[in-house]
């Protein structure tokens, strides 16, 4: 619907069965992700951490990319099936280095969850 310079998209229910109270565990319930590989950017804090936990609990292996690998290691300690790799999305050289390392591992990506965000003070 267009009105002058404003464009609006009308929202419609998707009927997924999920709502604002749904958790990552709710979404993945009864799914077996064994043998699947996920990459989760920012997977060591906030929603990314909960996403990583849910994926691991469903059987997936998860590569968590981190600008601060020491912080990620601490946040993810005790969580099996997770590996941490350095990736600073603000530095193209870091992005290229991560891509080269991942390609050299000769693995396929089944899920890519681009969760990393920016915080400002």
Protein Blocks (a to p, Z undefined) as FASTA:
>chain_A
ZZhjbccdddddehlopafkbcfklmmgoiafehiacddehilgcjllmmmmmmmmnopa
cddddfblmlmmmmmgoiahiacddddfkbmklmmmmmmmmmmnopacfbdcdfbccddZ
Z
